[in-house]
């Protein structure tokens, strides 16, 4: 029997598959090419910066069904349902903010997950760090996670129950329930990336290091991560660092206060270097009280790395000094970091910390179409740290479009210029 030609074979194959209602036999890219279908969207002509795939070049990105299906130097515009002109813009994986307080309507300091912290600020994925307790997980899921355009993840508070206004957040035994905390993490791993502990006297009160130990236990039992807020002792920062292991996260490392991760001479404490060697990672957590120019420059001087450029955005920081994620990026450009380094700290870096380097931290074909398009604007910009120390930069970072699972959002928040 004579073999069918390649053209006839493809025709027979596509007809049979289409008749059966099956489109998953072929990868999206191949299926689109075989059938001659259009892309839903082409992001055209932007400068693509993708640290995961080591790309920094002008390229087009084709999107169908909420997925990236092709990245190429040029894609045919006539096959696009919509072309989004990205000329003059930077195109990166969607920005990821691992420290955004968004239990809106429940926590008094929370901001709106979409309008304030998420997609309307260029952020496609964020994590709420401990703004909700295990006892509030169902409410957090139904009211915030399920109703947000932004992908909302979280680190559950080490205390299982909400404190009274006159009680430290993690400073009373009655607030803890390890069985409930561990059960909650195990049952919500699609959302929960670990446990948030507040290792400072302000939040732990007389319990000292104990909440940190409980957080570590819960994370180890569930195979997740600790996010440790470091603050004023007790507990001392060295003891906190010594409890952390591979994949755990320290947030607020670059503020300057007595007994922090930097000695008074600006050198990092030895325990911080040892933690780094064990695989502990460091997240900015800017906030209203947790970033100082001197702390950041101490880290630069001693080549101490930062892995994630989170905001710690909340009601007390959204109108300064944080404003938005883009303004955090501008501060690190001002400090002398390259744009590629800053993009890594806003995309691949935080994606690695939540075990999603390829799916959320790249522009790889087959991954979700979460993409941020932004410009670096040449303009005088007044930047503030958390100590109200002002510095003047000649650049700002402004998101222009945000794509979340293929959905384009263009009504972006813009920071004040001064």
PyMOL commands that set and color helices and strands:
alter all, ss='L'
color gray80, all
select helices_A, chain A and resi 6-19+28-35+51-53+77-79+119-121+134-145+173-175+178-187+201-207+210-222+237-243+270-278+293-301+325-334+339-346+348-353
alter helices_A, ss='H'
color red, helices_A
select strands_A, chain A and resi 41-50+55-64+67-72+83-85+90-93+95-97+123-129+151-157+192-199+225-230+249-251+281-283+371-384+390-404+407-409
alter strands_A, ss='S'
color yellow, strands_A
deselect
rebuild
show_as cartoon
